[in-house]
Amino acid sequence: MTHERWRPGRKVGRTLYIHRDGEEDGELVGLVDTPELAAAICDAMNVRDSAGAASEEDGTR
């Protein structure tokens, strides 16, 4: 199973990156209007990915 972690960009905070299986350099996913929106998207995607991983492990998916 591939684990993914989303994060906003480090300089401006509006870009979205995804890191797969502990990769140091993330892949650019896109750009949004505000740093707050980028943070909200990353938080939501990380929660979704965590919930999906948990349900795969216990067989409820």
C-alpha positions as CSV (number, residue, x, y, z in Angstrom):
1,M,0.0,0.0,0.0
2,T,1.3,3.5,-0.9
3,H,1.2,6.0,1.9
4,E,0.8,9.7,0.9
5,R,1.2,12.9,2.8
6,W,-0.1,16.2,1.5
7,R,1.5,19.6,2.5
8,P,1.3,23.2,1.4
9,G,4.4,24.9,-0.2
10,R,7.1,26.2,2.1
11,K,7.6,29.7,0.6
12,V,4.2,31.2,-0.3
13,G,2.0,28.4,1.2
14,R,-0.4,28.3,-1.7
15,T,1.0,25.4,-3.6
16,L,0.0,21.8,-2.9
17,Y,2.5,18.9,-2.8
18,I,2.1,15.2,-2.2
19,H,4.8,13.0,-0.7
20,R,4.6,9.3,-1.4
21,D,6.2,6.6,0.9
22,G,8.6,9.0,2.7
23,E,9.9,10.8,-0.4
24,E,11.7,13.9,0.6
25,D,10.8,15.9,-2.5
26,G,7.0,16.1,-3.1
27,E,5.2,16.2,-6.4
28,L,3.5,19.4,-7.2
29,V,-0.3,18.9,-7.3
30,G,-1.5,22.5,-7.9
31,L,-1.9,26.0,-6.7
32,V,-4.9,27.6,-4.8
33,D,-5.9,31.1,-3.9
34,T,-4.8,31.4,-0.2
35,P,-2.5,29.7,2.2
36,E,-5.5,29.0,4.5
37,L,-7.2,27.1,1.6
38,A,-4.0,25.1,0.9
39,A,-3.8,24.1,4.6
40,A,-7.4,23.1,4.7
41,I,-7.1,20.9,1.6
42,C,-3.9,19.3,2.9
43,D,-5.5,18.6,6.3
44,A,-8.6,17.0,4.7
45,M,-6.6,14.9,2.3
46,N,-4.3,13.6,5.1
47,V,-7.3,12.7,7.2
48,R,-9.0,11.0,4.3
49,D,-5.8,9.0,3.5
50,S,-5.4,8.0,7.2
51,A,-9.0,6.9,7.4
52,G,-8.7,4.9,4.2
53,A,-5.5,3.2,5.4
54,A,-7.2,2.2,8.7
55,S,-10.2,0.8,6.9
56,E,-8.0,-1.2,4.5
57,E,-6.2,-2.7,7.5
58,D,-9.3,-3.8,9.3
59,G,-11.1,-5.0,6.2
60,T,-14.0,-2.5,6.3
61,R,-13.2,-0.9,2.9
